Amino acid sequence: MRAGNTEPHRLSGEAPPDRHSFIDLDGSNTLGRQVIFPILKQVDEDRLELIGTGFFISVSGLFVSAKHVLRDPFDSASNQKYPICMIHFLPDNSYRFRNILWCSSHNTADIAIGLAELIENSETREPLRNAVLTLTTSAPALGETIVTYAYPKHRIENLERKQILDFHPSFYEGQILEVLPNGRGKLPSPGYRTNIHIHGGASGGPVVGKSGRVFAVNCSSFSGAPDISSVSRIDEILALEIRDVKLPDGQEVHSATVADLARAGWVDFAPPLS
């Protein structure tokens, strides 16, 4: 799923001050733009196109997005047509492109996990670690304010042999309107109906309540009704399988589920999985 050469691209734009909190592994707040990122496909040698949003759940590049985002570069026969990458925004306001190496998607739920390649810190030459979000299988109550953070406000300008990528991430608020234990319509698995306006490019972004922990993932909105949307439960990633992943301590995992990694402490759930 590599994205190849990204040198012809220049990125601009700043994120607004964060008005909501996301909880990191150590329980402290983290900036949304350092852990939530745009996902792009490479449509030709020097042209990228935004296809959605993702967020890190392990410091070594494991992330979550919507299944339809990570399947976008594939045709109906599951042949990959386009390379895919993400943009990792760093605390010093610089950024790095990271190729997406593989993905594993749920059979029915619009949710998937992927792995971004490890890259070196340009100063220390050590593997670059990323911040992560804490997850929860406990959903907020009906009517409680929930929020997502994503990159629908963007501009991609194509110049001769160059592309300008202008991103302005934002928070989008709403409430849970209905619990859908069996799914409905565009949501074929358990999830929630909300009134968050899920703009194009926001699919795959995390949804949190007042705890700052991710309980759901942006799935879809409805044509003609922009304030009606569906979000998939984070629970559905637990059974997804991970193969040949190197953990932060250097240990290699040849086959494990997200639940296995969570119980081992490599993916953070609150409260911890039993």
PEKAFEN-V841073 format. One line per field, one symbol per residue. phi: phi as a letter, one per 40 degrees, with the letter a starting at -180 (. if undefined). Layout:
# PEKAFEN-V841073
phi=???
This chain:
# PEKAFEN-V841073
phi=.cbgcbdcbbbbhbccdcbbbbccdcgccbcdccbbacbbbccadbbbbcbibaacbacbhcabaccccccdcbcccgcccbcbabbccbdcgcabcbcccaabbccbccaababcccbcccccgcdccbcbbcbacccccdgccbabaabccabbbcbcfabbbbbbcacbbabccacbcbgagcbcadaacbbccccdgcdgccbbbccgbcbabdbabbdgbccbabbcccdccdcccbbfbccdcgcbbcaacccdccccgcbcbbcdcc
